C-alpha cells in the first residue's frame, strides 16, 4: 500500500506527471509492458494464462486542484478550481503553489453582516507572504495550487487529500505486484478524470477491452448533518458497488460477478445508494467499440476537500475483491 506517497504527491488534471512517474517506477519489472499514450495515460499490461479475453482495470491519477488566474496589486493571488470544489471548504486552508505556501483568506466572521450560505471563488484570495505585485516571485498565472495536506493514520482510519483517486491507484499497484490474473489484464492509470473523463475517453480506441472495472474513491454519507436514510455509503462496511451513476447504468452481468465474488470469499460489500457523480465507466462504455464496465470504490468522507477520511479495512477488502475477481474466470463466464 502506497497511500502516503501517492496522496502527498501533487497532480491535478493536466499536471499528472509526478504521479505517473512514481507509479511507473513502482510497477516496472512486474508487468509485461508499460507505456504512456499521447494523452498521458499510463498503461501496464500483465499477461494472464489466457489471451482470449481482455480486462481493463482503471483508476485516475488526477486530483482536484486550483489554478492561479491573476496576480493582484496587493500581492494576493486569485484562483479557480480545476475540478469540482465547494469554495466553502477552502476558506482558511493552506495551499502550496510550486514551493510557496499560502493561505486562503476571506472576511472574518466579526466583520460580516451576516453569514452567507454561498460564496464564490471571486471572493477568495491566496495570501502567500507578498504585500504587492512586484514582490511576487516563482508564481505566475497558470500555475497550479494544491491543498497542503500530509497523510496520517489513526487506528483503522487514514486521513489525507486526494484519496479520490489515489486510493484506486494504490490498489492497482498492489494488484500489479501481488496478483496473478487469469486473463490478459490492462492496468490503466488515466488522466483528466476530474475535468470530464478525459483520459478514459481514448482508451477504447487504443485497446479493444472485453470488460473493465473502475477503481474509485467515492463519497461517504455517514456525516453528522446527513440523515441515515440518505447516506450514500458508510466507512467500514466494505467496498462500494455502483449500480447506476451519471451517464451510465452499470452492466448487470458485471455487477453480478462482483457480488458473487464478494460472497464466495466472505468479503463485506455495500451498494452506493446515491446516483450523483460519474466515473470513467461511462466513457469506457460509450467510446470506440465500447465495453461493459463496473465500478468498485473505497468510501471516503469529505472528498474534494483538504482532508478526506477512509477506513483501511475498506481498502484491504476492495483489494481482496478485485484480486479474486481477476484471478478467476467469473467475468469471462458472465460475459461470453
C-alpha positions in Angstrom: 0.0 0.0 0.0 1.5 3.3 -1.1 -1.2 5.7 0.1 1.1 8.1 1.9 3.5 8.5 -1.0 0.7 8.8 -3.6 -1.6 11.2 -1.7 1.3 13.5 -0.8 2.2 13.9 -4.4 0.6 16.8 -6.3 -1.1 16.0 -9.6 -4.1 17.9 -10.8 -5.8 17.4 -14.2 -3.2 18.2 -16.8 -0.4 18.0 -14.2 -0.2 14.3 -13.5 3.5 13.7 -14.5 4.8 13.4 -10.9 2.2 10.8 -10.1 2.7 9.0 -13.3 6.5 8.7 -12.9 6.1 7.5 -9.3 3.7 4.8 -10.4 5.9 3.8 -13.3 8.9 3.4 -11.0 6.9 1.0 -8.7 5.5 -1.3 -11.4 8.4 -1.7 -13.8 9.5 -5.3 -13.7 6.2 -6.6 -12.6 4.4 -6.2 -15.9 4.7 -7.5 -19.4 4.8 -3.9 -20.8 4.4 -0.3 -19.7 3.7 2.6 -22.0 2.4 6.1 -21.9 0.0 7.1 -24.6 -0.1 10.5 -26.3 -2.7 12.0 -23.8 -0.7 10.9 -20.8 -2.5 7.7 -19.6 -0.1 5.1 -18.2 -1.0 1.6 -19.5 0.6 -1.5 -18.0 -0.2 -5.0 -19.4 0.0 -8.1 -17.2 -0.3 -11.2 -19.3 -2.5 -14.0 -18.0 -2.6 -17.7 -18.7 -5.2 -16.9 -21.4 -5.3 -14.2 -24.0 -8.8 -14.7 -25.4 -10.4 -12.1 -23.1 -9.1 -8.7 -22.2 -9.9 -7.0 -18.9 -9.1 -3.4 -18.1 -8.7 -2.1 -14.5 -8.7 1.7 -14.4 -8.1 4.4 -11.8 -7.4 8.1 -12.4 -4.2 9.8 -11.4 -5.5 13.4 -11.2 -6.9 15.1 -8.1 -9.0 18.2 -7.7 -6.8 21.3 -7.6 -6.6 25.0 -8.4 -5.0 27.3 -10.9 -3.7 30.8 -10.4 -5.7 33.3 -12.6 -4.4 36.7 -11.5 -1.6 38.3 -9.5 -3.1 41.2 -7.8 -1.7 44.7 -7.0 -1.7 43.9 -3.2 0.3 40.7 -3.8 -2.6 38.3 -3.3 -3.4 35.6 -5.8 -6.7 35.0 -7.5 -7.5 31.4 -8.3 -10.1 29.0 -9.7 -10.8 25.3 -9.1 -9.7 22.6 -11.5 -12.5 20.1 -10.9 -15.4 20.2 -8.6 -14.6 22.0 -5.3 -17.0 23.8 -3.0 -15.5 27.2 -2.2 -16.7 26.9 1.4 -14.2 24.1 2.2 -11.3 26.3 1.0 -11.6 29.2 3.4 -8.6 29.4 5.8 -6.9 26.4 4.3 -3.3 26.1 3.3 -2.3 25.8 -0.3 1.0 25.3 -2.0 2.0 26.9 -5.3 5.2 25.4 -6.6 7.3 25.6 -3.3 5.4 28.5 -1.9 2.9 28.1 1.0 -0.2 30.3 1.1 -3.5 30.5 3.0 -6.9 31.3 1.5 -8.4 34.4 3.0 -11.9 35.6 3.4 -13.7 38.2 5.5 -13.6 37.1 9.2 -17.0 36.5 10.9 -17.0 39.5 13.1 -16.7 41.8 10.0 -19.6 40.1 8.2 -23.0 41.5 8.4 -24.4 38.0 8.1 -23.2 34.5 7.4 -23.6 33.6 3.7 -24.8 30.3 2.6 -23.0 30.7 -0.7 -19.7 32.3 -1.6 -17.7 32.3 -4.9 -14.1 32.0 -5.8 -14.3 35.6 -6.8 -14.4 36.5 -3.1 -11.4 34.4 -2.1 -7.7 35.2 -2.4 -4.5 33.4 -1.6 -2.1 35.2 0.8 1.4 33.9 0.3 3.6 36.5 2.1 3.6 39.2 -0.6 2.4 42.7 0.1 2.5 44.0 -3.5 2.5 42.6 -7.0 6.2 43.4 -7.7 7.2 41.2 -4.7 5.6 38.1 -6.2 8.3 35.6 -7.2 8.1 32.0 -8.5 4.4 32.3 -9.1 2.7 33.1 -12.5 -0.7 32.9 -14.0 -1.5 29.4 -15.0 0.4 27.8 -12.1 -1.3 25.0 -10.1 -2.1 25.3 -6.4 -2.8 22.3 -4.2 -4.1 21.5 -0.8 -1.1 21.2 1.6 -2.0 18.0 3.5 0.1 15.2 5.0 -1.1 11.6 5.2 -1.8 10.3 8.7 -3.2 7.1 10.2 -5.4 6.7 13.3 -6.0 3.1 14.1 -8.2 1.7 11.3 -8.5 5.2 9.7 -6.4 7.3 7.4 -6.6 11.0 6.5 -5.1 12.8 3.5 -6.0 14.7 0.4 -6.6 13.0 -3.0 -8.0 9.7 -1.9 -10.1 10.4 -5.0 -8.5 8.6 -6.7 -5.0 7.8 -5.4 -6.7 5.1 -3.3 -7.6 3.4 -6.7 -4.0 3.9 -8.0 -2.6 2.3 -4.9 -4.8 -0.7 -5.1 -3.9 -1.1 -8.8 -0.2 -1.1 -7.9 -0.9 -3.8 -5.2 -2.7 -5.8 -7.9 0.1 -5.5 -10.4 2.8 -6.6 -7.9 0.7 -9.1 -6.0 -1.8 -10.9 -8.2 -1.8 -13.5 -11.0 -4.6 -12.6 -13.5 -6.2 -15.4 -15.3 -6.7 -13.3 -18.5 -4.6 -10.6 -20.1 -5.2 -7.6 -17.8 -4.5 -3.9 -18.7 -3.9 -1.6 -15.7 -4.8 1.8 -16.9 -3.9 4.9 -14.9 -5.9 7.7 -16.5 -5.5 11.5 -16.7 -8.1 14.3 -16.6 -11.0 12.4 -15.0 -11.9 15.4 -12.8 -12.5 17.7 -15.8 -14.7 15.4 -17.8 -13.3 11.8 -18.0 -10.7 12.9 -20.5 -8.1 10.1 -20.3 -10.6 7.2 -20.4 -12.3 8.7 -23.5 -9.5 7.4 -25.7 -8.8 4.0 -24.1 -11.2 2.0 -26.2 -9.6 3.5 -29.3 -6.3 2.0 -28.2 -7.2 -1.3 -26.6 -10.2 -3.5 -27.5 -11.2 -4.4 -24.0 -13.9 -7.0 -23.3 -14.7 -5.7 -19.8 -13.5 -3.0 -17.4 -13.5 -2.4 -13.7 -13.1 1.2 -12.5 -11.5 1.7 -9.0 -12.5 4.8 -7.3 -12.7 6.8 -4.1 -16.3 7.7 -3.6 -18.3 9.8 -1.2 -19.3 8.6 2.2 -22.6 9.7 3.7 -22.1 8.9 7.4 -21.9 12.6 8.3 -23.4 14.4 11.3 -25.8 16.5 9.3 -27.0 13.8 6.9 -29.9 11.6 7.8 -29.0 7.9 7.8 -31.5 7.0 5.0 -29.7 9.5 2.8 -26.2 8.0 3.3 -24.5 7.0 0.0 -22.0 4.7 1.7 -20.6 4.0 5.2 -17.0 3.7 6.3 -16.1 0.2 7.4 -18.9 -1.6 5.5 -16.5 -2.7 2.8 -16.0 -1.9 -0.9 -18.8 0.0 -2.6 -20.5 -1.4 -5.7 -22.3 1.1 -8.0 -25.4 0.1 -10.0 -26.1 3.4 -11.6 -24.5 6.9 -11.8 -24.5 9.9 -14.1 -24.2 8.8 -17.7 -24.2 5.0 -17.2 -26.2 2.1 -15.8 -23.7 -0.5 -14.7 -23.8 -3.7 -16.7 -25.8 -6.2 -14.7 -23.5 -9.1 -15.6 -20.5 -7.3 -14.1 -22.4 -6.3 -11.0 -23.5 -9.9 -10.5 -19.9 -11.0 -11.0 -18.7 -8.7 -8.3 -21.4 -9.7 -5.9 -20.8 -13.4 -6.5 -17.1 -13.0 -5.9 -17.6 -11.0 -2.7 -20.0 -13.6 -1.3 -17.9 -16.5 -2.3 -14.8 -15.1 -0.5 -16.8 -13.7 2.5 -15.9 -10.1 1.6 -18.2 -7.4 3.0 -19.6 -5.0 0.4 -22.2 -2.3 0.1 -24.2 -0.7 -2.6 -23.8 3.0 -3.4 -27.3 4.4 -2.6 -26.9 7.8 -4.3 -26.5 8.1 -8.0 -24.8 11.5 -8.2 -21.4 11.8 -9.8 -19.8 9.9 -12.6 -16.8 7.7 -13.3 -14.6 6.5 -16.2 -17.1 3.6 -16.6 -19.3 6.0 -18.6 -16.7 6.8 -21.2 -15.4 3.2 -21.5 -18.9 2.0 -22.3 -19.6 4.6 -25.0 -16.4 5.3 -26.8 -14.7 3.2 -29.5 -16.3 -0.2 -29.7 -17.4 0.2 -26.1 -17.0 -2.3 -23.3 -19.3 -3.2 -20.3 -17.8 -1.7 -17.1 -18.3 -1.9 -13.4 -17.3 0.4 -10.5 -15.7 -0.7 -7.2 -15.0 2.1 -4.7 -13.4 2.8 -1.3 -15.8 5.1 0.6 -14.2 8.3 1.7 -15.6 11.1 3.9 -15.1 14.7 2.7 -13.8 14.0 -0.8 -12.8 17.0 -2.9 -11.7 18.8 0.2 -8.4 19.4 2.1 -8.7 16.3 4.2 -10.6 13.1 3.4 -11.0 10.0 5.7 -11.0 6.3 4.8 -11.2 3.1 6.7 -8.1 1.0 5.9 -10.2 -2.2 6.2 -12.3 -1.0 3.3 -9.1 -0.6 1.3 -8.0 -4.1 2.2 -11.4 -5.6 1.3 -11.5 -3.7 -2.0 -8.1 -5.1 -2.9 -9.2 -8.6 -2.0 -12.4 -8.4 -4.0 -10.8 -7.2 -7.2 -7.8 -9.6 -6.8 -10.2 -12.6 -6.5 -12.2 -11.4 -9.5 -9.3 -11.1 -11.9 -7.7 -14.3 -10.8 -10.9 -16.2 -11.7 -12.9 -16.8 -14.9 -16.1 -15.2 -13.4 -16.2 -12.2 -15.7 -15.5 -14.4 -18.7 -18.3 -16.7 -17.9 -20.8 -13.9 -17.3 -19.9 -12.0 -20.5 -19.3 -14.8 -23.0 
